[in-house]
Amino acid sequence: MDEAENIGPMLDELRRLYPQHRVVVLDDASEDGTPEAVRRRSLSDGMVTLIGRDPADRGLSASIYDGIAGCNTPYFAVMDCDFQHPPEKIDELLQELRAGADLAIGVRTDRSALTPFRRFSSSVAHIMAHCYLAFHSQPSSTDIMTGFFAGRTELFQKLIGERQEDMERGGFKALFDLLKFCPPGIAIREVEFDFMSRVAGESKISPMVIISILRQCGRGGELASALISCIIKRV
C-alpha cells in the first residue's frame, strides 16, 4: 500500500462526509508508516479499522476480496486512498444500490490525470476484458478497469466464497473478476466521475497490469501472459 502521505487526509475526509459509515483500511505490509497511522486513528475512532494482510498473499485484488469477505454491512464501497477517486461520489454509488442495483460502478470521464502510457494500457486492458465478458455472455461496464465501485455485500461475499480459487488474487483489477463470475442477471448502474491526480505519492501500476489482465482471460490469456513474461525476462 505505502500511502502514509494520503491515508490521514483520506480518513479525515471520509469521516467528515460519512460519520455513520465504517471505514476499513486493507494494508499489504506497508513499510512507510501507513499501518501505524491507521492504528493510531482507530484507537480514538471506533469506526476506523485496519486489516493487516499476509505478506505472502500480497495483491490489490486479494485485498479487495478480503475486505468484502470481512464486511458486516449491507453494502460495501471500494476505492483508492490517493484521492483519484473522489470520496463525495461514494454517496451516489450507495444511492444506486439502495434504489435496487446489485453493483454500482464509478466510470471515469475525464482521464487527463492519467499518463499517456496509463491511458493506453487501460484502454487495451478494457478491450481485452470487454471481449472476454461478451464472449462468455457476462455483464460488463463502460469502464471495467476502474477501481471505484460498490456492491451488495451478501451477493459478492457468496460469489467470492464460491469462486476465490478462480480469481486473480495477485492482480490489479478485481472488478473484472467480479463481473466474470457474477450472476448474469444482476442489476448494474454506473456513476460518472472525473479521475483526479494523486494528492501525494507515486502510482504502483506497472506494465505488469497487462499481463495480469491476460491471466484473467481464460486459458488462452494465461498462455499469452506466460509467453510475454518469458520475453520480458529475457530482454
Buried (B, 14 or more C-beta within 10 A) or exposed (E): BBBBBBBBEBBEBBBEEBEEBBBBBBBBBBEBBBBEBBBBBBEEEEBBBBBBBEEEEBBBBBBBBBBBBEBEEEBBBBBBBBBBBBBEBBEBBBBBBEEEBBBBBBBBEEEEBBEEEBEEBBEBBBEBBBEBBEEEEBBBBEBBBBBBBBBBBEBBBEBBEEBBEEBBBBBBBBBBBBBBBBEEEBBBBBBEBEBBEBBEBEEBBEEBBBBBBBBBBEEEBBEBBEEBBEEEEEE
